[in-house]
Amino acid sequence: MSIAKNAVLNELEEALAHGSAERRIKTLRRVTDLFAFGSNHFSDEHIAVFDGVFSHLIADIELSARETLAQRLAAIPNAPPKVIRTLAFDDAIGVAGPVLSSSSQLDNVTLVENARTKSQDHLLAISRRKTLAETVTDVLVERGNREVALTVAQNTGAKFSETGYVRLVKRAEGDDELAQSVGSRPEISRQNFLKLLSTASKAVCIALEAAHPHNAKEIRHVVADVANAIQAKDAAASRNYAAALVSVESLRAAGRLTENDIVSFAHAGKFEETAVALAMLSALPIDMIERAMVQDREGILIVAKASGLAWATVRAILLLCADKGGISPQALEQCRELFNKLKRETAQQVIAFQQKRRASQLPDD
């Protein structure tokens, strides 16, 4: 191997000094062969040498030669990292695509940088990787076009942050294929799943029954009446709420459940515990509380006013329900003004009307 390497390196020096483009390409093929066949045995020092060699050879060579190099190096775990990065940032997707989709030499920082600066084709290639970290999918969902969003949503090896899910759910409005792909992910939170259902078509809701059999009843309720039955009447018994029910019920049994607990749960980002505590203190069904938290801010204001809660508590709930998408100071001020103007008697009448209407329209099991 040493003799072969020396021969190639001698040829390389000659090609770089006096060789034509055709000769550089021929030398590139020989160096690539040498590296591919011996990559399992090369030390870090050897790989660094090849990194420098490849970097010199790919300067000013034709597109087809760069594409061939990218295809061959993409599958090699210990491919020279500097040349892999160079190929990944090539404007030609035929060059960048293979390494962006497959090379394990690209770390998350590099993938994020690439996704923030390169073309939609580059983002699409990244979205097809076997595994994707939350930091990478955040950028793909934020900056990518529909094809990118759909591909990454269908990627079982992709992980999404709460911010990523909020954006995906928003983008899925009016897009059945994307909505079904997002809703079918097993790790989607109940909160995001319900928000997705609130705008999904009947066909999507039916398709999602197979993906979430434990939520089949509530999905059927959504199909029957999205506006009034997003949550099943037995949501309190669902596995999503089991732990929250035990925790909050223990506080109530000990006589220690107060409005301050709602604030604490909300500040901690505990959606289920907040919903359960609010339901217990307001003596309203969990599904009605959950619907108000998921669907609209006005619903939260009405439930809170009817329950006699303070504005500080309402504000904490609003911030929780806004997720990481946030809520502007102007929107919060508008909610505060509306909450202060709303009479408790009026809010209680609205709640009573909604309960009566829901009871009359909820499908029989």
C-alpha positions as CSV (number, residue, x, y, z in Angstrom):
1,M,0.0,0.0,0.0
2,S,2.9,2.3,0.7
3,I,4.4,1.8,-2.7
4,A,1.0,2.4,-4.4
5,K,0.5,5.5,-2.3
6,N,3.9,6.9,-3.1
7,A,3.3,6.3,-6.8
8,V,0.0,8.1,-6.7
9,L,1.3,11.0,-4.7
10,N,4.1,11.4,-7.2
11,E,1.6,11.4,-10.0
12,L,-0.4,13.9,-8.0
13,E,2.5,16.3,-7.7
14,E,3.0,16.1,-11.5
15,A,-0.7,16.6,-12.2
16,L,-1.0,19.6,-10.0
17,A,2.1,21.2,-11.4
18,H,1.8,20.6,-15.1
19,G,-1.3,18.4,-15.7
20,S,-4.3,19.2,-17.8
21,A,-7.9,19.1,-16.4
22,E,-8.2,15.6,-17.9
23,R,-5.1,14.4,-16.1
24,R,-6.3,15.9,-12.8
25,I,-9.5,14.0,-13.2
26,K,-7.6,10.8,-13.9
27,T,-5.5,11.3,-10.9
28,L,-8.6,12.1,-8.8
29,R,-10.0,8.7,-9.7
30,R,-6.8,6.9,-8.7
31,V,-6.6,8.7,-5.4
32,T,-10.3,7.9,-4.8
33,D,-9.7,4.2,-5.5
34,L,-6.7,4.2,-3.2
35,F,-8.7,5.7,-0.4
36,A,-11.9,3.7,-0.9
37,F,-10.0,0.4,-0.9
38,G,-7.9,1.2,2.2
39,S,-10.2,3.4,4.2
40,N,-10.7,0.8,7.0
41,H,-7.0,0.8,7.7
42,F,-6.1,4.4,7.5
43,S,-5.1,6.4,10.6
44,D,-6.3,10.0,11.3
45,E,-3.0,11.2,10.0
46,H,-3.5,9.3,6.7
47,I,-7.0,10.7,6.3
48,A,-5.7,14.2,6.9
49,V,-3.2,13.7,4.0
50,F,-6.0,12.5,1.7
51,D,-8.1,15.4,2.8
52,G,-5.4,17.8,1.5
53,V,-5.0,15.8,-1.7
54,F,-8.7,15.7,-2.5
55,S,-9.0,19.4,-1.7
56,H,-6.3,20.2,-4.3
57,L,-7.7,17.9,-6.9
58,I,-11.3,19.0,-6.9
59,A,-10.4,22.7,-7.5
60,D,-11.6,23.7,-10.9
61,I,-12.6,20.2,-12.1
62,E,-15.8,19.5,-14.1
63,L,-19.1,18.8,-12.5
64,S,-19.3,15.1,-13.4
65,A,-16.0,14.4,-11.6
66,R,-17.2,16.1,-8.4
67,E,-20.4,14.2,-8.6
68,T,-18.6,10.9,-8.9
69,L,-16.3,11.8,-6.0
70,A,-19.3,12.7,-3.8
71,Q,-21.1,9.5,-4.6
72,R,-18.1,7.4,-3.7
73,L,-17.1,9.2,-0.5
74,A,-20.7,9.6,0.9
75,A,-20.9,6.0,2.1
76,I,-17.4,5.9,3.7
77,P,-17.7,6.5,7.5
78,N,-14.2,8.0,7.8
79,A,-14.2,10.0,4.6
80,P,-11.9,13.1,4.8
81,P,-14.1,15.6,6.7
82,K,-12.9,18.8,5.0
83,V,-13.6,17.6,1.5
84,I,-16.9,16.2,2.6
85,R,-17.9,19.7,3.9
86,T,-16.7,21.2,0.6
87,L,-18.9,18.8,-1.4
88,A,-21.9,19.4,0.9
89,F,-21.8,23.1,0.3
90,D,-21.3,22.7,-3.5
91,D,-24.1,24.7,-5.3
92,A,-24.7,21.7,-7.6
93,I,-27.1,19.3,-5.9
94,G,-25.7,16.4,-7.9
95,V,-22.5,17.0,-5.8
96,A,-24.0,18.0,-2.5
97,G,-26.9,15.7,-2.4
98,P,-25.2,12.3,-1.8
99,V,-23.1,13.6,1.1
100,L,-26.0,15.6,2.6
101,S,-28.2,12.5,2.5
102,S,-25.7,9.9,3.7
103,S,-22.4,11.0,5.0
104,S,-21.8,10.5,8.7
105,Q,-19.0,13.0,8.6
106,L,-21.4,15.9,8.7
107,D,-22.3,17.0,12.2
108,N,-25.4,18.8,13.3
109,V,-23.8,22.2,13.4
110,T,-22.7,21.8,9.8
111,L,-26.1,20.5,8.7
112,V,-27.8,23.4,10.4
113,E,-25.5,25.9,8.6
114,N,-26.1,24.2,5.3
115,A,-29.9,24.2,5.8
116,R,-29.9,27.9,6.7
117,T,-27.9,29.0,3.7
118,K,-28.3,26.6,0.7
119,S,-31.1,25.8,-1.7
120,Q,-34.3,23.9,-1.2
121,D,-32.7,20.9,-3.0
122,H,-30.0,20.9,-0.3
123,L,-32.7,21.0,2.4
124,L,-34.5,18.1,0.7
125,A,-31.3,16.0,0.7
126,I,-30.8,16.7,4.4
127,S,-34.4,15.7,5.2
128,R,-33.7,12.2,3.8
129,R,-30.9,11.3,6.3
130,K,-31.5,8.2,8.4
131,T,-31.5,10.3,11.6
132,L,-32.0,14.0,12.2
133,A,-31.7,16.0,15.4
134,E,-34.2,18.5,16.6
135,T,-31.8,21.4,15.9
136,V,-31.7,20.3,12.2
137,T,-35.4,19.6,11.8
138,D,-36.2,23.0,13.3
139,V,-34.5,24.7,10.4
140,L,-36.0,22.3,7.8
141,V,-39.5,22.9,9.0
142,E,-39.0,26.7,9.3
143,R,-37.2,27.3,6.0
144,G,-38.1,24.3,3.8
145,N,-40.8,24.2,1.1
146,R,-43.7,21.8,1.2
147,E,-41.7,18.9,-0.2
148,V,-39.1,19.3,2.5
149,A,-41.7,19.6,5.2
150,L,-43.5,16.5,4.0
151,T,-40.3,14.4,3.6
152,V,-39.0,15.2,7.0
153,A,-42.4,14.6,8.6
154,Q,-42.4,11.1,7.0
155,N,-38.8,10.4,8.2
156,T,-39.1,8.0,11.1
157,G,-35.5,8.8,12.1
158,A,-36.2,12.5,12.6
159,K,-36.8,14.1,16.0
160,F,-38.8,17.3,16.4
161,S,-38.8,19.9,19.1
162,E,-42.0,21.4,20.4
163,T,-41.3,24.4,18.2
164,G,-40.9,22.1,15.2
165,Y,-44.2,20.4,15.9
166,V,-46.1,23.7,16.4
167,R,-44.8,24.8,12.9
168,L,-45.6,21.5,11.3
169,V,-49.2,21.5,12.7
170,K,-49.6,25.1,11.4
171,R,-48.3,24.2,8.0
172,A,-50.5,21.1,7.8
173,E,-53.7,23.2,7.7
174,G,-55.4,22.5,4.4
175,D,-52.8,20.0,3.4
176,D,-54.2,16.5,3.9
177,E,-51.0,14.6,3.1
178,L,-48.9,16.6,5.4
179,A,-51.5,16.5,8.2
180,Q,-51.7,12.7,8.0
181,S,-47.9,12.4,8.0
182,V,-47.6,14.7,11.1
183,G,-50.5,13.2,12.9
184,S,-49.3,9.6,12.3
185,R,-46.0,10.2,14.2
186,P,-46.3,8.1,17.4
187,E,-44.4,10.6,19.6
188,I,-46.6,13.7,18.7
189,S,-47.9,15.2,21.9
190,R,-51.6,15.1,22.7
191,Q,-51.8,18.9,22.6
192,N,-50.4,19.1,19.1
193,F,-52.4,16.1,18.0
194,L,-55.6,17.8,19.0
195,K,-54.6,21.1,17.3
196,L,-53.9,19.1,14.2
197,L,-57.4,17.4,14.4
198,S,-59.1,20.7,14.8
199,T,-58.2,21.8,11.3
200,A,-57.9,18.3,9.6
201,S,-60.3,17.1,7.0
202,K,-62.7,14.2,7.6
203,A,-60.6,11.9,5.5
204,V,-57.4,12.7,7.5
205,C,-59.2,12.2,10.8
206,I,-60.5,8.8,9.7
207,A,-57.0,7.8,8.4
208,L,-55.4,8.8,11.8
209,E,-57.6,6.3,13.7
210,A,-55.3,3.6,12.5
211,A,-52.2,5.5,13.6
212,H,-53.7,6.3,17.0
213,P,-56.1,3.5,18.0
214,H,-56.2,4.6,21.6
215,N,-57.6,7.9,20.4
216,A,-60.0,6.4,17.9
217,K,-63.2,7.4,19.8
218,E,-62.2,11.0,20.1
219,I,-61.2,11.1,16.5
220,R,-64.6,9.9,15.5
221,H,-66.1,12.6,17.7
222,V,-64.0,15.2,15.7
223,V,-65.2,13.8,12.4
224,A,-68.8,14.2,13.7
225,D,-68.4,17.7,15.0
226,V,-65.0,19.4,15.0
227,A,-66.1,22.5,16.7
228,N,-67.7,20.8,19.7
229,A,-66.2,17.4,20.2
230,I,-62.4,17.5,19.6
231,Q,-61.9,15.8,22.9
232,A,-63.7,12.5,23.7
233,K,-65.9,12.6,26.8
234,D,-63.6,10.0,28.4
235,A,-60.4,12.0,27.8
236,A,-59.9,11.9,31.6
237,A,-59.4,8.1,31.4
238,S,-56.9,8.2,28.5
239,R,-53.4,7.1,29.1
240,N,-52.2,10.6,28.4
241,Y,-53.9,11.9,31.5
242,A,-53.4,9.0,33.8
243,A,-50.3,10.3,35.5
244,A,-51.7,13.9,35.7
245,L,-54.9,12.6,37.3
246,V,-53.0,10.7,40.0
247,S,-50.8,13.7,40.7
248,V,-53.4,16.4,40.9
249,E,-56.0,14.2,42.6
250,S,-53.5,13.5,45.4
251,L,-53.2,17.3,46.0
252,R,-57.0,17.7,46.0
253,A,-57.4,14.7,48.4
254,A,-55.0,16.3,50.8
255,G,-56.8,19.7,50.6
256,R,-53.8,21.4,49.0
257,L,-55.0,22.0,45.4
258,T,-55.3,25.7,44.8
259,E,-55.3,28.2,42.0
260,N,-51.5,28.6,42.6
261,D,-51.1,25.0,41.5
262,I,-52.5,25.9,38.1
263,V,-50.0,28.7,37.7
264,S,-47.2,26.4,38.8
265,F,-48.2,23.7,36.3
266,A,-48.5,26.2,33.5
267,H,-45.2,27.8,34.2
268,A,-43.6,24.3,34.1
269,G,-45.1,23.6,30.7
270,K,-47.3,20.8,32.1
271,F,-50.3,20.9,29.8
272,E,-52.1,17.8,31.1
273,E,-51.7,18.8,34.8
274,T,-52.9,22.3,34.1
275,A,-56.0,21.0,32.3
276,V,-56.8,18.5,35.1
277,A,-56.2,21.1,37.9
278,L,-58.4,23.6,36.1
279,A,-61.1,21.0,35.6
280,M,-61.1,20.1,39.2
281,L,-61.2,23.6,40.5
282,S,-63.8,24.7,38.1
283,A,-65.9,21.6,38.3
284,L,-66.0,21.3,34.5
285,P,-65.2,18.3,32.4
286,I,-61.6,17.8,31.3
287,D,-62.5,17.6,27.7
288,M,-64.3,21.0,27.8
289,I,-61.2,22.5,29.5
290,E,-58.9,20.9,27.0
291,R,-61.0,22.2,24.1
292,A,-60.8,25.7,25.4
293,M,-57.0,25.4,25.9
294,V,-56.4,23.9,22.4
295,Q,-58.8,25.8,20.2
296,D,-59.0,29.5,21.1
297,R,-58.0,32.1,23.6
298,E,-61.5,33.4,24.1
299,G,-62.5,30.0,25.3
300,I,-59.8,30.1,28.0
301,L,-61.0,33.5,29.1
302,I,-64.6,32.3,29.4
303,V,-63.7,29.2,31.4
304,A,-61.4,31.2,33.6
305,K,-63.9,34.0,34.3
306,A,-66.7,31.5,35.0
307,S,-64.3,29.8,37.4
308,G,-63.4,33.0,39.2
309,L,-59.7,32.8,38.4
310,A,-57.4,35.8,38.6
311,W,-55.7,37.4,35.5
312,A,-52.3,36.2,36.6
313,T,-53.5,32.6,36.3
314,V,-55.2,33.3,33.0
315,R,-52.0,34.8,31.7
316,A,-50.0,31.7,32.7
317,I,-52.4,29.5,30.9
318,L,-52.4,31.6,27.7
319,L,-48.6,31.5,27.6
320,L,-48.7,27.7,28.0
321,C,-51.2,27.2,25.3
322,A,-49.3,29.5,22.9
323,D,-46.4,27.0,23.0
324,K,-43.0,28.2,21.9
325,G,-44.7,30.0,19.0
326,G,-45.3,32.7,21.6
327,I,-47.9,35.4,22.1
328,S,-47.3,39.0,21.5
329,P,-47.6,41.6,24.3
330,Q,-50.4,43.3,22.3
331,A,-52.3,40.1,22.1
332,L,-51.9,39.5,25.9
333,E,-53.1,43.1,26.6
334,Q,-56.2,42.5,24.4
335,C,-56.9,39.3,26.3
336,R,-56.5,41.1,29.6
337,E,-58.9,43.9,28.6
338,L,-61.5,41.4,27.3
339,F,-61.1,39.3,30.5
340,N,-61.7,42.3,32.7
341,K,-64.8,43.4,30.8
342,L,-66.3,39.9,30.8
343,K,-68.8,39.4,33.5
344,R,-68.7,36.2,35.5
345,E,-72.4,35.6,35.1
346,T,-72.1,35.9,31.3
347,A,-69.2,33.5,31.2
348,Q,-71.2,31.0,33.2
349,Q,-74.2,31.3,30.9
350,V,-71.9,30.6,27.9
351,I,-70.4,27.5,29.6
352,A,-73.9,26.2,30.4
353,F,-75.0,26.7,26.8
354,Q,-72.0,24.9,25.4
355,Q,-72.5,22.0,27.8
356,K,-76.1,21.7,26.8
357,R,-75.3,21.9,23.1
358,R,-72.5,19.4,23.4
359,A,-74.7,16.9,25.2
360,S,-77.3,17.1,22.4
361,Q,-74.8,16.7,19.6
362,L,-72.1,14.2,20.9
363,P,-72.4,10.9,19.0
364,D,-73.6,7.9,20.9
365,D,-71.1,5.1,21.3
